[in-house]
């Protein structure tokens, strides 16, 4: 299940559970629609409730980043658990995504 909220300066998408090949297509469809329809120029994906992620889930986030960039929107990740952050570091995608500690940092960015 996924949830989208509108904060004062950003659209915050809050996925939860496991992101893997079994649900990557659904997540990509949802993320693409939310990024495209976002009323703010800043989109934040809060990964606080994501328990695990494989390469398919990671590629959905890369796709979301590309969609946001094509629309002139910024795309951030936040609240990434250490067990998931290591995936970004090993793939060197931590230098591609802006990873914030908390969604509050968006207001300062």
Chimera marker file (.cmm) of the C-alpha trace (Angstrom):
<marker_set name="trace">
<marker id="1" x="0.000" y="0.000" z="0.000" r="1" g="1" b="0" radius="0.5"/>
<marker id="2" x="1.171" y="3.495" z="-0.776" r="1" g="1" b="0" radius="0.5"/>
<marker id="3" x="0.105" y="6.866" z="0.499" r="1" g="1" b="0" radius="0.5"/>
<marker id="4" x="0.616" y="10.340" z="-0.927" r="1" g="1" b="0" radius="0.5"/>
<marker id="5" x="0.412" y="13.543" z="1.093" r="1" g="1" b="0" radius="0.5"/>
<marker id="6" x="0.832" y="17.151" z="0.145" r="1" g="1" b="0" radius="0.5"/>
<marker id="7" x="3.116" y="19.065" z="2.482" r="1" g="1" b="0" radius="0.5"/>
<marker id="8" x="3.461" y="22.853" z="2.348" r="1" g="1" b="0" radius="0.5"/>
<marker id="9" x="6.384" y="22.706" z="-0.102" r="1" g="1" b="0" radius="0.5"/>
<marker id="10" x="6.389" y="19.167" z="-1.460" r="1" g="1" b="0" radius="0.5"/>
<marker id="11" x="4.413" y="16.134" z="-2.496" r="1" g="1" b="0" radius="0.5"/>
<marker id="12" x="5.400" y="13.268" z="-0.195" r="1" g="1" b="0" radius="0.5"/>
<marker id="13" x="4.924" y="9.668" z="-1.329" r="1" g="1" b="0" radius="0.5"/>
<marker id="14" x="5.017" y="7.086" z="1.481" r="1" g="1" b="0" radius="0.5"/>
<marker id="15" x="5.334" y="3.529" z="0.219" r="1" g="1" b="0" radius="0.5"/>
<marker id="16" x="5.573" y="0.609" z="2.638" r="1" g="1" b="0" radius="0.5"/>
<marker id="17" x="6.419" y="-3.067" z="2.722" r="1" g="1" b="0" radius="0.5"/>
<marker id="18" x="8.698" y="-4.866" z="0.301" r="1" g="1" b="0" radius="0.5"/>
<marker id="19" x="9.678" y="-3.553" z="-3.128" r="1" g="1" b="0" radius="0.5"/>
<marker id="20" x="10.680" y="-6.359" z="-5.392" r="1" g="1" b="0" radius="0.5"/>
<marker id="21" x="10.029" y="-7.831" z="-8.803" r="1" g="1" b="0" radius="0.5"/>
<marker id="22" x="6.599" y="-9.044" z="-7.659" r="1" g="1" b="0" radius="0.5"/>
<marker id="23" x="5.202" y="-5.530" z="-7.156" r="1" g="1" b="0" radius="0.5"/>
<marker id="24" x="7.604" y="-3.273" z="-9.076" r="1" g="1" b="0" radius="0.5"/>
<marker id="25" x="5.196" y="-2.732" z="-11.978" r="1" g="1" b="0" radius="0.5"/>
<marker id="26" x="2.413" y="-1.555" z="-9.664" r="1" g="1" b="0" radius="0.5"/>
<marker id="27" x="4.787" y="0.711" z="-7.763" r="1" g="1" b="0" radius="0.5"/>
<marker id="28" x="6.142" y="2.186" z="-11.005" r="1" g="1" b="0" radius="0.5"/>
<marker id="29" x="2.660" y="2.928" z="-12.291" r="1" g="1" b="0" radius="0.5"/>
<marker id="30" x="1.690" y="4.578" z="-8.993" r="1" g="1" b="0" radius="0.5"/>
<marker id="31" x="4.932" y="6.563" z="-8.691" r="1" g="1" b="0" radius="0.5"/>
<marker id="32" x="4.792" y="7.783" z="-12.281" r="1" g="1" b="0" radius="0.5"/>
<marker id="33" x="1.206" y="8.978" z="-11.855" r="1" g="1" b="0" radius="0.5"/>
<marker id="34" x="1.976" y="10.741" z="-8.570" r="1" g="1" b="0" radius="0.5"/>
<marker id="35" x="5.096" y="12.481" z="-9.895" r="1" g="1" b="0" radius="0.5"/>
<marker id="36" x="3.272" y="13.560" z="-13.051" r="1" g="1" b="0" radius="0.5"/>
<marker id="37" x="0.259" y="14.891" z="-11.141" r="1" g="1" b="0" radius="0.5"/>
<marker id="38" x="2.203" y="16.425" z="-8.245" r="1" g="1" b="0" radius="0.5"/>
<marker id="39" x="1.117" y="19.993" z="-7.557" r="1" g="1" b="0" radius="0.5"/>
<marker id="40" x="4.557" y="20.945" z="-6.217" r="1" g="1" b="0" radius="0.5"/>
<marker id="41" x="7.879" y="21.098" z="-8.019" r="1" g="1" b="0" radius="0.5"/>
<marker id="42" x="9.386" y="18.963" z="-5.256" r="1" g="1" b="0" radius="0.5"/>
<marker id="43" x="8.618" y="15.264" z="-4.839" r="1" g="1" b="0" radius="0.5"/>
<marker id="44" x="9.843" y="13.302" z="-1.824" r="1" g="1" b="0" radius="0.5"/>
<marker id="45" x="9.663" y="9.531" z="-1.494" r="1" g="1" b="0" radius="0.5"/>
<marker id="46" x="9.684" y="8.711" z="2.214" r="1" g="1" b="0" radius="0.5"/>
<marker id="47" x="11.110" y="5.201" z="2.550" r="1" g="1" b="0" radius="0.5"/>
<marker id="48" x="10.645" y="4.985" z="6.310" r="1" g="1" b="0" radius="0.5"/>
<marker id="49" x="8.168" y="2.095" z="6.085" r="1" g="1" b="0" radius="0.5"/>
<marker id="50" x="9.937" y="0.148" z="3.331" r="1" g="1" b="0" radius="0.5"/>
<marker id="51" x="11.238" y="-3.113" z="4.764" r="1" g="1" b="0" radius="0.5"/>
<marker id="52" x="13.264" y="-4.392" z="1.814" r="1" g="1" b="0" radius="0.5"/>
<marker id="53" x="14.097" y="-3.527" z="-1.778" r="1" g="1" b="0" radius="0.5"/>
<marker id="54" x="15.648" y="-5.431" z="-4.644" r="1" g="1" b="0" radius="0.5"/>
<marker id="55" x="17.012" y="-4.216" z="-7.973" r="1" g="1" b="0" radius="0.5"/>
<marker id="56" x="13.512" y="-4.004" z="-9.482" r="1" g="1" b="0" radius="0.5"/>
<marker id="57" x="12.390" y="-1.641" z="-6.719" r="1" g="1" b="0" radius="0.5"/>
<marker id="58" x="15.555" y="0.384" z="-7.149" r="1" g="1" b="0" radius="0.5"/>
<marker id="59" x="14.929" y="0.728" z="-10.878" r="1" g="1" b="0" radius="0.5"/>
<marker id="60" x="11.430" y="2.047" z="-10.186" r="1" g="1" b="0" radius="0.5"/>
<marker id="61" x="12.978" y="4.858" z="-8.138" r="1" g="1" b="0" radius="0.5"/>
<marker id="62" x="15.434" y="5.594" z="-10.965" r="1" g="1" b="0" radius="0.5"/>
<marker id="63" x="12.464" y="5.770" z="-13.336" r="1" g="1" b="0" radius="0.5"/>
<marker id="64" x="10.651" y="8.127" z="-10.953" r="1" g="1" b="0" radius="0.5"/>
<marker id="65" x="13.730" y="10.357" z="-10.838" r="1" g="1" b="0" radius="0.5"/>
<marker id="66" x="13.861" y="10.493" z="-14.633" r="1" g="1" b="0" radius="0.5"/>
<marker id="67" x="10.162" y="11.349" z="-14.890" r="1" g="1" b="0" radius="0.5"/>
<marker id="68" x="10.563" y="14.130" z="-12.315" r="1" g="1" b="0" radius="0.5"/>
<marker id="69" x="13.611" y="15.539" z="-14.096" r="1" g="1" b="0" radius="0.5"/>
<marker id="70" x="11.797" y="15.509" z="-17.441" r="1" g="1" b="0" radius="0.5"/>
<marker id="71" x="9.035" y="17.597" z="-15.831" r="1" g="1" b="0" radius="0.5"/>
<marker id="72" x="11.481" y="20.019" z="-14.187" r="1" g="1" b="0" radius="0.5"/>
<marker id="73" x="10.710" y="18.726" z="-10.693" r="1" g="1" b="0" radius="0.5"/>
<marker id="74" x="13.146" y="17.823" z="-7.961" r="1" g="1" b="0" radius="0.5"/>
<marker id="75" x="13.044" y="14.266" z="-6.631" r="1" g="1" b="0" radius="0.5"/>
<marker id="76" x="14.326" y="13.301" z="-3.191" r="1" g="1" b="0" radius="0.5"/>
<marker id="77" x="14.410" y="10.229" z="-0.998" r="1" g="1" b="0" radius="0.5"/>
<marker id="78" x="14.202" y="10.416" z="2.775" r="1" g="1" b="0" radius="0.5"/>
<marker id="79" x="14.161" y="8.284" z="5.908" r="1" g="1" b="0" radius="0.5"/>
<marker id="80" x="16.114" y="5.481" z="4.253" r="1" g="1" b="0" radius="0.5"/>
<marker id="81" x="16.899" y="2.629" z="6.651" r="1" g="1" b="0" radius="0.5"/>
<marker id="82" x="20.569" y="1.611" z="6.887" r="1" g="1" b="0" radius="0.5"/>
<marker id="83" x="19.771" y="-1.813" z="5.416" r="1" g="1" b="0" radius="0.5"/>
<marker id="84" x="18.335" y="-0.137" z="2.316" r="1" g="1" b="0" radius="0.5"/>
<marker id="85" x="20.836" y="2.734" z="2.163" r="1" g="1" b="0" radius="0.5"/>
<marker id="86" x="23.604" y="0.183" z="1.625" r="1" g="1" b="0" radius="0.5"/>
<marker id="87" x="21.938" y="-0.776" z="-1.674" r="1" g="1" b="0" radius="0.5"/>
<marker id="88" x="22.252" y="2.818" z="-2.869" r="1" g="1" b="0" radius="0.5"/>
<marker id="89" x="25.876" y="2.942" z="-1.750" r="1" g="1" b="0" radius="0.5"/>
<marker id="90" x="26.847" y="-0.365" z="-3.379" r="1" g="1" b="0" radius="0.5"/>
<marker id="91" x="25.271" y="0.669" z="-6.675" r="1" g="1" b="0" radius="0.5"/>
<marker id="92" x="26.696" y="4.203" z="-6.301" r="1" g="1" b="0" radius="0.5"/>
<marker id="93" x="23.199" y="5.608" z="-6.715" r="1" g="1" b="0" radius="0.5"/>
<marker id="94" x="23.660" y="7.523" z="-3.477" r="1" g="1" b="0" radius="0.5"/>
<marker id="95" x="25.440" y="10.087" z="-5.641" r="1" g="1" b="0" radius="0.5"/>
<marker id="96" x="22.517" y="10.226" z="-8.088" r="1" g="1" b="0" radius="0.5"/>
<marker id="97" x="19.677" y="10.618" z="-5.587" r="1" g="1" b="0" radius="0.5"/>
<marker id="98" x="19.472" y="13.338" z="-3.013" r="1" g="1" b="0" radius="0.5"/>
<marker id="99" x="18.881" y="11.356" z="0.169" r="1" g="1" b="0" radius="0.5"/>
<marker id="100" x="17.566" y="13.352" z="3.107" r="1" g="1" b="0" radius="0.5"/>
<marker id="101" x="17.407" y="12.139" z="6.680" r="1" g="1" b="0" radius="0.5"/>
<marker id="102" x="13.854" y="13.395" z="7.231" r="1" g="1" b="0" radius="0.5"/>
<marker id="103" x="11.093" y="14.971" z="5.122" r="1" g="1" b="0" radius="0.5"/>
<marker id="104" x="11.485" y="18.145" z="7.221" r="1" g="1" b="0" radius="0.5"/>
<marker id="105" x="14.763" y="18.815" z="5.397" r="1" g="1" b="0" radius="0.5"/>
<marker id="106" x="12.779" y="19.566" z="2.239" r="1" g="1" b="0" radius="0.5"/>
<marker id="107" x="11.670" y="22.877" z="3.689" r="1" g="1" b="0" radius="0.5"/>
<marker id="108" x="15.305" y="23.837" z="4.174" r="1" g="1" b="0" radius="0.5"/>
<marker id="109" x="16.420" y="22.626" z="0.739" r="1" g="1" b="0" radius="0.5"/>
<link id1="1" id2="2" r="1" g="1" b="0" radius="0.2"/>
<link id1="2" id2="3" r="1" g="1" b="0" radius="0.2"/>
<link id1="3" id2="4" r="1" g="1" b="0" radius="0.2"/>
<link id1="4" id2="5" r="1" g="1" b="0" radius="0.2"/>
<link id1="5" id2="6" r="1" g="1" b="0" radius="0.2"/>
<link id1="6" id2="7" r="1" g="1" b="0" radius="0.2"/>
<link id1="7" id2="8" r="1" g="1" b="0" radius="0.2"/>
<link id1="8" id2="9" r="1" g="1" b="0" radius="0.2"/>
<link id1="9" id2="10" r="1" g="1" b="0" radius="0.2"/>
<link id1="10" id2="11" r="1" g="1" b="0" radius="0.2"/>
<link id1="11" id2="12" r="1" g="1" b="0" radius="0.2"/>
<link id1="12" id2="13" r="1" g="1" b="0" radius="0.2"/>
<link id1="13" id2="14" r="1" g="1" b="0" radius="0.2"/>
<link id1="14" id2="15" r="1" g="1" b="0" radius="0.2"/>
<link id1="15" id2="16" r="1" g="1" b="0" radius="0.2"/>
<link id1="16" id2="17" r="1" g="1" b="0" radius="0.2"/>
<link id1="17" id2="18" r="1" g="1" b="0" radius="0.2"/>
<link id1="18" id2="19" r="1" g="1" b="0" radius="0.2"/>
<link id1="19" id2="20" r="1" g="1" b="0" radius="0.2"/>
<link id1="20" id2="21" r="1" g="1" b="0" radius="0.2"/>
<link id1="21" id2="22" r="1" g="1" b="0" radius="0.2"/>
<link id1="22" id2="23" r="1" g="1" b="0" radius="0.2"/>
<link id1="23" id2="24" r="1" g="1" b="0" radius="0.2"/>
<link id1="24" id2="25" r="1" g="1" b="0" radius="0.2"/>
<link id1="25" id2="26" r="1" g="1" b="0" radius="0.2"/>
<link id1="26" id2="27" r="1" g="1" b="0" radius="0.2"/>
<link id1="27" id2="28" r="1" g="1" b="0" radius="0.2"/>
<link id1="28" id2="29" r="1" g="1" b="0" radius="0.2"/>
<link id1="29" id2="30" r="1" g="1" b="0" radius="0.2"/>
<link id1="30" id2="31" r="1" g="1" b="0" radius="0.2"/>
<link id1="31" id2="32" r="1" g="1" b="0" radius="0.2"/>
<link id1="32" id2="33" r="1" g="1" b="0" radius="0.2"/>
<link id1="33" id2="34" r="1" g="1" b="0" radius="0.2"/>
<link id1="34" id2="35" r="1" g="1" b="0" radius="0.2"/>
<link id1="35" id2="36" r="1" g="1" b="0" radius="0.2"/>
<link id1="36" id2="37" r="1" g="1" b="0" radius="0.2"/>
<link id1="37" id2="38" r="1" g="1" b="0" radius="0.2"/>
<link id1="38" id2="39" r="1" g="1" b="0" radius="0.2"/>
<link id1="39" id2="40" r="1" g="1" b="0" radius="0.2"/>
<link id1="40" id2="41" r="1" g="1" b="0" radius="0.2"/>
<link id1="41" id2="42" r="1" g="1" b="0" radius="0.2"/>
<link id1="42" id2="43" r="1" g="1" b="0" radius="0.2"/>
<link id1="43" id2="44" r="1" g="1" b="0" radius="0.2"/>
<link id1="44" id2="45" r="1" g="1" b="0" radius="0.2"/>
<link id1="45" id2="46" r="1" g="1" b="0" radius="0.2"/>
<link id1="46" id2="47" r="1" g="1" b="0" radius="0.2"/>
<link id1="47" id2="48" r="1" g="1" b="0" radius="0.2"/>
<link id1="48" id2="49" r="1" g="1" b="0" radius="0.2"/>
<link id1="49" id2="50" r="1" g="1" b="0" radius="0.2"/>
<link id1="50" id2="51" r="1" g="1" b="0" radius="0.2"/>
<link id1="51" id2="52" r="1" g="1" b="0" radius="0.2"/>
<link id1="52" id2="53" r="1" g="1" b="0" radius="0.2"/>
<link id1="53" id2="54" r="1" g="1" b="0" radius="0.2"/>
<link id1="54" id2="55" r="1" g="1" b="0" radius="0.2"/>
<link id1="55" id2="56" r="1" g="1" b="0" radius="0.2"/>
<link id1="56" id2="57" r="1" g="1" b="0" radius="0.2"/>
<link id1="57" id2="58" r="1" g="1" b="0" radius="0.2"/>
<link id1="58" id2="59" r="1" g="1" b="0" radius="0.2"/>
<link id1="59" id2="60" r="1" g="1" b="0" radius="0.2"/>
<link id1="60" id2="61" r="1" g="1" b="0" radius="0.2"/>
<link id1="61" id2="62" r="1" g="1" b="0" radius="0.2"/>
<link id1="62" id2="63" r="1" g="1" b="0" radius="0.2"/>
<link id1="63" id2="64" r="1" g="1" b="0" radius="0.2"/>
<link id1="64" id2="65" r="1" g="1" b="0" radius="0.2"/>
<link id1="65" id2="66" r="1" g="1" b="0" radius="0.2"/>
<link id1="66" id2="67" r="1" g="1" b="0" radius="0.2"/>
<link id1="67" id2="68" r="1" g="1" b="0" radius="0.2"/>
<link id1="68" id2="69" r="1" g="1" b="0" radius="0.2"/>
<link id1="69" id2="70" r="1" g="1" b="0" radius="0.2"/>
<link id1="70" id2="71" r="1" g="1" b="0" radius="0.2"/>
<link id1="71" id2="72" r="1" g="1" b="0" radius="0.2"/>
<link id1="72" id2="73" r="1" g="1" b="0" radius="0.2"/>
<link id1="73" id2="74" r="1" g="1" b="0" radius="0.2"/>
<link id1="74" id2="75" r="1" g="1" b="0" radius="0.2"/>
<link id1="75" id2="76" r="1" g="1" b="0" radius="0.2"/>
<link id1="76" id2="77" r="1" g="1" b="0" radius="0.2"/>
<link id1="77" id2="78" r="1" g="1" b="0" radius="0.2"/>
<link id1="78" id2="79" r="1" g="1" b="0" radius="0.2"/>
<link id1="79" id2="80" r="1" g="1" b="0" radius="0.2"/>
<link id1="80" id2="81" r="1" g="1" b="0" radius="0.2"/>
<link id1="81" id2="82" r="1" g="1" b="0" radius="0.2"/>
<link id1="82" id2="83" r="1" g="1" b="0" radius="0.2"/>
<link id1="83" id2="84" r="1" g="1" b="0" radius="0.2"/>
<link id1="84" id2="85" r="1" g="1" b="0" radius="0.2"/>
<link id1="85" id2="86" r="1" g="1" b="0" radius="0.2"/>
<link id1="86" id2="87" r="1" g="1" b="0" radius="0.2"/>
<link id1="87" id2="88" r="1" g="1" b="0" radius="0.2"/>
<link id1="88" id2="89" r="1" g="1" b="0" radius="0.2"/>
<link id1="89" id2="90" r="1" g="1" b="0" radius="0.2"/>
<link id1="90" id2="91" r="1" g="1" b="0" radius="0.2"/>
<link id1="91" id2="92" r="1" g="1" b="0" radius="0.2"/>
<link id1="92" id2="93" r="1" g="1" b="0" radius="0.2"/>
<link id1="93" id2="94" r="1" g="1" b="0" radius="0.2"/>
<link id1="94" id2="95" r="1" g="1" b="0" radius="0.2"/>
<link id1="95" id2="96" r="1" g="1" b="0" radius="0.2"/>
<link id1="96" id2="97" r="1" g="1" b="0" radius="0.2"/>
<link id1="97" id2="98" r="1" g="1" b="0" radius="0.2"/>
<link id1="98" id2="99" r="1" g="1" b="0" radius="0.2"/>
<link id1="99" id2="100" r="1" g="1" b="0" radius="0.2"/>
<link id1="100" id2="101" r="1" g="1" b="0" radius="0.2"/>
<link id1="101" id2="102" r="1" g="1" b="0" radius="0.2"/>
<link id1="102" id2="103" r="1" g="1" b="0" radius="0.2"/>
<link id1="103" id2="104" r="1" g="1" b="0" radius="0.2"/>
<link id1="104" id2="105" r="1" g="1" b="0" radius="0.2"/>
<link id1="105" id2="106" r="1" g="1" b="0" radius="0.2"/>
<link id1="106" id2="107" r="1" g="1" b="0" radius="0.2"/>
<link id1="107" id2="108" r="1" g="1" b="0" radius="0.2"/>
<link id1="108" id2="109" r="1" g="1" b="0" radius="0.2"/>
</marker_set>
